[in-house]
């Protein structure tokens, strides 16, 4: 009897297609009951451990796209993507040409791109100290917005739906190569360090005195480094510490993300495809240990300048990262998003192994919790970085 299939995606790198072979990846996806492969067609720098025995044990990823860009699509964008290896691009082409393959969608990283940040620092986040966070392109910056629109056009014109990762603001704490800090601060202070005060963000802030706001953020972070008590990452706590005008600034950030998501979605739809917006709040909360803390995920999305209700109204699907060990916490996080986004399609992405999931039964319990909380589908992240015994947890008879 063939495996039971359901509407779900298995996240996959082009390097997996090279290392394991296109046919093997397709077979493994089917064994897990997945009807779709979400293949990274634009990705960022990383060093990944690959425990499969059929290829190298380490992959050094770089910024760039896994296809040859269409020059016409990039005519209005001064920022152009780097192109990944010919071997990986050929593997993607082989998958797309396979006669009996699952559906393929483009897992597309938009504004997390250190190489482009280094080439175009004016498009990168500028924190309250005037330092550029080069791994994080700002969704309000005109150069970054033009890049996002061109990338969406180029990918979707290839007949692929788009899963948009990093189409929002990002955090200070994760994204660059070999990050180091021997002066850790609380989650609230890190949130202040993540705020962008670039020219575009200042322009969008309207009547907010951004110079004064940035100065107060600097004073608070300096106080944290000097040993001040921890600051929770809640809007109320930050307003108490910084001032009421912070709320207007946060609202302007959210409007920039919502507008960009809508622009990108419109382009993708014009090509006859669908856009799923990936909300990375779950990674901010549970990436390291699978133990998210604080308010449910939807109530913390503002830290990435995401208004879930507004974004969901502009896109075709809304994807969240369910990086949580506890099925009850996962249920609450997913339920909070469902309540915020209404009837928009809701996708939940789970990790089948470390640090979130311990067994096949644990995976099933979390999958059921997500669906009970309102998820329309449950996807798995990801193929190449999971040991084979972890992939086996996904198999359906």
Secondary structure per residue as TSV (DSSP state, phi and psi in degrees):
chain	resnum	aa	ss	phi	psi
A	1	X	-	360.0	129.9
A	2	X	-	-67.8	157.0
A	3	X	-	-60.8	147.4
A	4	X	-	-68.0	131.3
A	5	X	-	-106.1	154.4
A	6	X	E	-147.5	165.3
A	7	X	E	-71.6	101.9
A	8	X	E	-163.8	153.1
A	9	X	E	-113.3	143.0
A	10	X	E	-106.8	117.6
A	11	X	E	-75.7	134.1
A	12	X	E	-144.4	142.2
A	13	X	-	-95.8	150.3
A	14	X	H	-56.0	-31.6
A	15	X	H	-63.1	-29.2
A	16	X	H	-63.9	-38.7
A	17	X	H	-64.7	-32.7
A	18	X	H	-74.6	-49.6
A	19	X	H	-71.3	-44.2
A	20	X	T	-97.4	-18.3
A	21	X	-	91.9	142.5
A	22	X	H	-59.0	-44.5
A	23	X	H	-61.9	-40.8
A	24	X	H	-66.4	-41.7
A	25	X	H	-63.4	-42.1
A	26	X	H	-61.2	-45.4
A	27	X	H	-61.7	-43.1
A	28	X	H	-66.9	-36.9
A	29	X	H	-62.6	-43.2
A	30	X	H	-66.0	-38.8
A	31	X	H	-60.6	-32.7
A	32	X	T	-83.4	-1.8
A	33	X	T	80.5	14.8
A	34	X	E	-83.8	135.3
A	35	X	E	-98.1	-1.9
A	36	X	E	-143.4	143.0
A	37	X	E	-108.1	123.1
A	38	X	E	-93.9	102.5
A	39	X	E	-101.7	130.0
A	40	X	E	-67.0	111.0
A	41	X	E	-105.4	-8.0
A	42	X	E	-146.9	123.9
A	43	X	E	-139.2	178.6
A	44	X	-	-120.7	176.3
A	45	X	-	-67.4	141.7
A	46	X	E	-169.9	161.0
A	47	X	E	-122.8	116.3
A	48	X	E	-117.1	141.1
A	49	X	E	-88.3	129.3
A	50	X	-	-117.5	104.8
A	51	X	-	-83.5	-1.8
A	52	X	-	-65.3	144.6
A	53	X	T	-82.8	3.6
A	54	X	T	-102.2	5.8
A	55	X	S	-155.1	-168.5
A	56	X	-	-65.0	158.8
A	57	X	S	-90.7	-14.0
A	58	X	E	-130.8	143.1
A	59	X	E	-128.8	126.1
A	60	X	E	-98.3	109.4
A	61	X	E	-92.7	151.3
A	62	X	-	-130.0	166.6
A	63	X	S	-67.0	141.3
A	64	X	E	148.7	179.2
A	65	X	E	-111.9	152.9
A	66	X	S	-102.9	41.2
A	67	X	S	-156.9	165.5
A	68	X	-	-84.3	115.0
A	69	X	-	-60.4	145.7
A	70	X	-	-85.5	111.7
A	71	X	G	-57.8	-33.1
A	72	X	G	-64.4	-34.6
A	73	X	G	-69.1	-21.0
A	74	X	G	-104.7	11.7
A	75	X	T	-61.7	-31.2
A	76	X	T	-102.3	14.1
A	77	X	-	-122.5	112.2
A	78	X	S	-64.1	-23.6
A	79	X	-	-90.2	126.4
A	80	X	-	-122.9	141.7
A	81	X	-	-77.4	150.5
A	82	X	-	-72.7	159.3
A	83	X	B	-108.8	132.6
A	84	X	-	-75.9	-179.6
A	85	X	-	-62.2	149.6
A	86	X	H	-62.1	-34.3
A	87	X	H	-64.5	-44.0
A	88	X	H	-71.0	-38.0
A	89	X	H	-63.6	-38.1
A	90	X	H	-66.7	-36.6
A	91	X	H	-65.8	-39.7
A	92	X	H	-62.4	-44.1
A	93	X	H	-61.8	-38.9
A	94	X	H	-63.0	-43.5
A	95	X	H	-61.0	-47.0
A	96	X	H	-64.5	-28.5
A	97	X	H	-88.2	-8.3
A	98	X	-	-61.3	130.8
A	99	X	T	-70.6	-25.3
A	100	X	T	-131.7	64.1
A	101	X	-	-111.4	162.9
A	102	X	-	-66.4	170.0
A	103	X	E	-61.4	151.5
A	104	X	E	-124.9	132.2
A	105	X	E	-122.6	155.2
A	106	X	E	-91.3	110.8
A	107	X	E	-78.6	110.3
A	108	X	E	-123.9	114.8
A	109	X	E	-87.0	123.4
A	110	X	-	-96.1	-66.1
A	111	X	S	-107.8	10.9
A	112	X	B	-102.2	96.3
A	113	X	-	-155.8	96.5
A	114	X	H	-65.6	-39.8
A	115	X	H	-59.6	-44.9
A	116	X	H	-70.9	-32.9
A	117	X	H	-63.9	-37.6
A	118	X	H	-69.4	-37.2
A	119	X	H	-75.1	-31.7
A	120	X	-	-132.7	69.2
A	121	X	G	-60.9	-24.2
A	122	X	G	-66.4	-17.0
A	123	X	G	-93.0	-3.2
A	124	X	E	-92.8	158.7
A	125	X	E	-57.4	135.9
A	126	X	E	-115.9	114.6
A	127	X	-	-81.0	-177.0
A	128	X	T	-66.3	-16.4
A	129	X	T	-91.0	-1.9
A	130	X	S	85.1	8.6
A	131	X	-	-88.0	141.5
A	132	X	E	-88.0	134.8
A	133	X	E	-97.2	91.8
A	134	X	E	-67.9	-20.4
A	135	X	E	-77.1	-13.7
A	136	X	E	-116.4	102.6
A	137	X	E	-73.9	141.7
A	138	X	-	-88.2	127.7
A	139	X	T	-68.3	-9.4
A	140	X	T	-91.4	-18.1
A	141	X	S	-71.4	128.7
A	142	X	H	-55.4	-40.4
A	143	X	H	-62.6	-43.4
A	144	X	H	-67.6	-38.3
A	145	X	H	-66.0	-41.1
A	146	X	H	-63.6	-39.0
A	147	X	H	-62.4	-45.2
A	148	X	H	-62.6	-41.3
A	149	X	H	-65.1	-42.4
A	150	X	H	-66.7	-40.2
A	151	X	H	-63.9	-43.1
A	152	X	H	-61.7	-40.7
A	153	X	H	-66.3	-44.6
A	154	X	H	-65.7	-43.2
A	155	X	H	-68.9	-49.1
A	156	X	H	-70.1	-25.0
A	157	X	T	-69.1	-10.1
A	158	X	T	-89.7	9.4
A	159	X	T	81.8	26.6
A	160	X	-	-120.5	136.0
A	161	X	-	-65.1	157.3
A	162	X	E	-120.4	128.7
A	163	X	E	-102.2	112.1
A	164	X	E	-93.9	106.3
A	165	X	E	-95.4	145.7
A	166	X	S	57.8	48.9
A	167	X	-	-106.0	27.8
A	168	X	S	-138.0	-174.1
A	169	X	-	-67.3	162.2
A	170	X	-	-128.9	176.2
A	171	X	-	-99.7	160.4
A	172	X	T	-68.5	-31.9
A	173	X	T	-78.4	-11.5
A	174	X	S	-150.6	134.4
A	175	X	S	145.9	-23.8
A	176	X	S	-99.0	169.3
A	177	X	T	-77.6	130.2
A	178	X	T	52.6	55.1
A	179	X	-	-68.1	140.6
A	180	X	-	-141.7	137.9
A	181	X	-	-151.0	124.4
A	182	X	S	-103.5	17.9
A	183	X	S	-132.6	69.2
A	184	X	-	-65.4	151.0
A	185	X	-	-129.9	169.7
A	186	X	-	-70.4	168.7
A	187	X	H	-61.7	-36.0
A	188	X	H	-66.6	-42.5
A	189	X	H	-68.5	-36.3
A	190	X	H	-63.7	-35.1
A	191	X	H	-62.1	-41.6
A	192	X	H	-62.8	-37.6
A	193	X	H	-70.0	-15.9
A	194	X	H	-89.7	-15.3
A	195	X	-	-64.5	140.3
A	196	X	-	-101.1	128.9
A	197	X	-	-118.3	35.4
A	198	X	-	-69.3	169.7
A	199	X	H	-57.5	-41.0
A	200	X	H	-66.1	-41.3
A	201	X	H	-66.9	-37.8
A	202	X	H	-63.5	-42.9
A	203	X	H	-61.5	-39.9
A	204	X	H	-73.1	-18.0
A	205	X	T	-75.8	-9.1
A	206	X	T	63.4	-120.9
A	207	X	T	-81.1	-2.9
A	208	X	S	-65.7	130.8
A	209	X	-	-78.3	87.3
A	210	X	H	-69.5	-28.5
A	211	X	H	-64.4	-44.0
A	212	X	H	-67.2	-40.7
A	213	X	H	-62.0	-45.3
A	214	X	H	-62.5	-39.2
A	215	X	H	-63.0	-41.9
A	216	X	H	-67.4	-34.9
A	217	X	H	-63.9	-42.7
A	218	X	H	-61.6	-44.0
A	219	X	H	-61.6	-41.1
A	220	X	H	-68.3	-44.2
A	221	X	H	-65.9	-40.5
A	222	X	H	-60.7	-39.1
A	223	X	H	-65.2	-37.3
A	224	X	H	-63.1	-43.8
A	225	X	H	-64.8	-26.1
A	226	X	T	-85.5	-1.4
A	227	X	T	111.2	11.2
A	228	X	-	-62.0	156.3
A	229	X	-	-60.0	150.4
A	230	X	-	-59.8	147.3
A	231	X	-	-111.7	118.2
A	232	X	-	-64.4	152.6
A	233	X	S	-89.7	64.3
A	234	X	S	-125.0	151.8
A	235	X	H	-61.2	-40.5
A	236	X	H	-61.2	-45.0
A	237	X	H	-65.1	-39.7
A	238	X	H	-69.8	-39.2
A	239	X	H	-63.9	-41.5
A	240	X	H	-60.1	-36.6
A	241	X	H	-83.3	-33.3
A	242	X	H	-111.0	-36.6
A	243	X	-	130.0	158.5
A	244	X	T	-63.4	-28.5
A	245	X	H	-66.4	-13.2
A	246	X	H	-60.2	-34.1
A	247	X	H	-63.0	-41.3
A	248	X	H	-64.2	-36.9
A	249	X	H	-67.0	-43.3
A	250	X	H	-63.2	-39.0
A	251	X	H	-64.5	-39.2
A	252	X	H	-64.6	-37.8
A	253	X	H	-62.2	-43.9
A	254	X	H	-64.7	-38.9
A	255	X	H	-62.5	-37.8
A	256	X	H	-62.8	-42.6
A	257	X	H	-67.7	-44.3
A	258	X	H	-61.0	-44.0
A	259	X	H	-63.1	-44.1
A	260	X	H	-65.4	-42.5
A	261	X	H	-58.8	-40.7
A	262	X	H	-66.1	-40.4
A	263	X	H	-63.5	-45.2
A	264	X	H	-65.5	-43.2
A	265	X	H	-61.1	-39.9
A	266	X	H	-63.5	-39.1
A	267	X	H	-65.4	-46.6
A	268	X	H	-61.0	-43.6
A	269	X	H	-64.4	-34.4
A	270	X	H	-63.8	-20.6
A	271	X	T	-94.7	7.9
A	272	X	T	80.4	18.7
A	273	X	-	-119.0	177.2
A	274	X	-	-116.8	150.3
A	275	X	E	-115.9	125.5
A	276	X	E	-105.4	123.5
A	277	X	E	-89.2	124.9
A	278	X	E	-96.2	115.4
A	279	X	E	-88.5	115.8
A	280	X	T	-89.3	12.5
A	281	X	H	-57.2	-37.5
A	282	X	H	-60.6	-31.5
A	283	X	H	-73.3	-38.0
A	284	X	H	-60.3	-37.5
A	285	X	H	-85.0	-34.7
A	286	X	H	-133.2	13.0
A	287	X	T	-57.2	-47.5
A	288	X	T	-75.7	-39.9
A	289	X	T	-132.4	-0.3
A	290	X	S	67.2	25.6
A	291	X	-	-127.5	70.6
A	292	X	-	-61.2	145.9
A	293	X	-	-123.7	161.9
A	294	X	S	85.5	-158.8
A	295	X	S	-62.3	159.7
A	296	X	-	-57.3	160.8
A	297	X	G	-55.5	-44.6
A	298	X	G	-60.7	-30.0
A	299	X	G	-82.0	-4.3
A	300	X	G	-115.5	3.3
A	301	X	G	-64.8	-23.6
A	302	X	G	-57.0	-25.1
A	303	X	G	-63.6	-23.1
A	304	X	G	-104.9	15.6
A	305	X	T	62.9	34.5
A	306	X	-	-109.4	126.8
A	307	X	-	-102.9	100.1
A	308	X	H	-54.7	-42.3
A	309	X	H	-63.8	-44.8
A	310	X	H	-67.3	-44.2
A	311	X	H	-64.6	-44.5
A	312	X	H	-59.6	-31.9
A	313	X	T	-71.4	-14.8
A	314	X	T	-104.1	-10.5
A	315	X	S	-121.6	177.8
A	316	X	S	-94.5	-25.5
A	317	X	E	-154.3	156.0
A	318	X	E	-125.8	122.5
A	319	X	E	-113.6	136.0
A	320	X	E	-125.8	152.6
A	321	X	E	-94.9	116.5
A	322	X	-	-94.2	62.9
A	323	X	-	-84.7	77.0
A	324	X	-	-145.2	135.7
A	325	X	S	-74.1	-40.8
A	326	X	-	-82.1	117.5
A	327	X	H	-57.6	-33.2
A	328	X	H	-67.0	-42.5
A	329	X	H	-64.6	-42.6
A	330	X	H	-58.5	-45.1
A	331	X	H	-57.0	-46.3
A	332	X	H	-65.9	-39.6
A	333	X	H	-64.0	-46.9
A	334	X	H	-65.8	-41.2
A	335	X	H	-61.7	-36.8
A	336	X	H	-65.7	-37.7
A	337	X	H	-70.2	-43.9
A	338	X	H	-57.6	-43.1
A	339	X	H	-63.5	-33.5
A	340	X	H	-77.4	-37.2
A	341	X	H	-98.2	-2.5
A	342	X	T	65.0	-132.0
A	343	X	T	-87.5	4.2
A	344	X	S	-59.5	142.6
A	345	X	E	-56.3	131.2
A	346	X	E	-116.6	120.7
A	347	X	E	-111.5	136.6
A	348	X	E	-117.9	127.8
A	349	X	E	-104.8	120.8
A	350	X	E	-113.1	152.1
A	351	X	-	-97.0	124.9
A	352	X	S	-79.7	-5.6
A	353	X	S	-133.2	-148.9
A	354	X	T	-55.7	139.2
A	355	X	T	-97.0	12.7
A	356	X	T	-95.7	-34.4
A	357	X	-	-130.2	133.7
A	358	X	-	-107.8	-15.5
A	359	X	S	-164.6	170.9
A	360	X	H	-63.1	-40.0
A	361	X	H	-67.2	-35.5
A	362	X	H	-65.0	-42.2
A	363	X	H	-58.5	-47.9
A	364	X	H	-62.5	-39.1
A	365	X	H	-63.5	-41.9
A	366	X	H	-72.2	-38.1
A	367	X	H	-59.2	-44.6
A	368	X	H	-65.4	-37.6
A	369	X	H	-64.6	-41.2
A	370	X	H	-64.3	-43.4
A	371	X	H	-67.0	-40.6
A	372	X	H	-63.2	-28.8
A	373	X	T	-84.3	-4.9
A	374	X	T	120.8	4.7
A	375	X	-	-69.1	137.7
A	376	X	S	-85.0	-24.8
A	377	X	E	-157.1	156.5
A	378	X	E	-124.9	120.0
A	379	X	E	-103.9	167.0
A	380	X	E	-124.2	135.0
A	381	X	-	-124.1	123.1
A	382	X	-	-138.9	176.8
A	383	X	S	-68.4	-57.9
A	384	X	T	-70.6	-26.4
A	385	X	T	-93.0	-1.0
A	386	X	S	-97.0	131.5
A	387	X	-	-58.9	157.9
A	388	X	H	-61.9	-35.1
A	389	X	H	-68.7	-25.0
A	390	X	H	-75.3	-42.7
A	391	X	H	-58.6	-35.0
A	392	X	G	-62.0	-23.4
A	393	X	G	-65.1	-20.5
A	394	X	G	-87.8	-12.1
A	395	X	-	-67.7	142.0
A	396	X	-	-125.5	131.0
A	397	X	-	-93.6	360.0
